[in-house]
Amino acid sequence: GAVVSQHPSWVICKSGTSVKIECRSLDFQATTMFWYRQFPKQSLMLMATSNEGSKATYEQGVEKDKFLINHASLTLSTLTVTSAHPEDSSFYICSAITGRTYEQYFGPGTRLTVT
Amino acid sequence: TQLLEQSPQFLSIQEGENLTVYCNSSSVFSSLQWYRQEPGEGPVLLVTVVTGGEVKKLKRLTFQFGDARKDSSLHITAAQPGDTGLYLCAGAERDNQGGKLIFGQGTELSVKP
């Protein structure tokens, strides 16, 4: 139980284009999902909290117009990186909360490379 | 903002050795989770500790939550190469702001055969 998937697992895009990453909870309904960014050999950096049916809450320093988050259903949240630049290249990971709100289950991550 | 100081950040040991990873904070957490992450994958939840003084064991891994719920430790006995990975502690804030977790800096563990 508590399986979270992400798609795609990796993506390469050209500078200036937009990329959408999907996060799905496969066997449970997730009222809240989180989006993280991670640099090599470093810890996770929370970007935003996504609640179903409402606007995402972004962490300080994260550009909401650049990282668009949509949580249209209890099993799907999407992160769109708009007008991507090489500095946006990173490992993006989502997580979801089950009924026990303090346990997060993570997706396998998406490696984004912007050329 | 609550912070979690995790140490050491890097640890390279030989197979069979024991090790301990620490997470410390000046703030109280309602619960604390330990995750293990392998390169190119998402973190996998190992354990959640909730009660002050709680000790949980998972095979060769022993997790402890401090009495005051401000610190936690992970002890690995007789480490094996398969234990290699990034270990992350994460605390749930006391007022549990929508389930948000505070992550430590991570411990990169390398166990050499």
Interface residues (C-beta under 8 A of the other chain):
Chain A: V4 Q6 T32 F34 K41 Q42 S43 L44 L46 T49 N51 T57 F91 I93 S95 I97 R100 T101 Y102 E103 Q104 Y105 F106 G107 P108 G109 R111
Chain B: Q6 S30 S31 Q33 Y35 G40 E41 G42 P43 V44 L45 T48 V50 L86 L88 A90 A92 N96 G98 G99 K100 L101 F103 G104 Q105 G106 E108
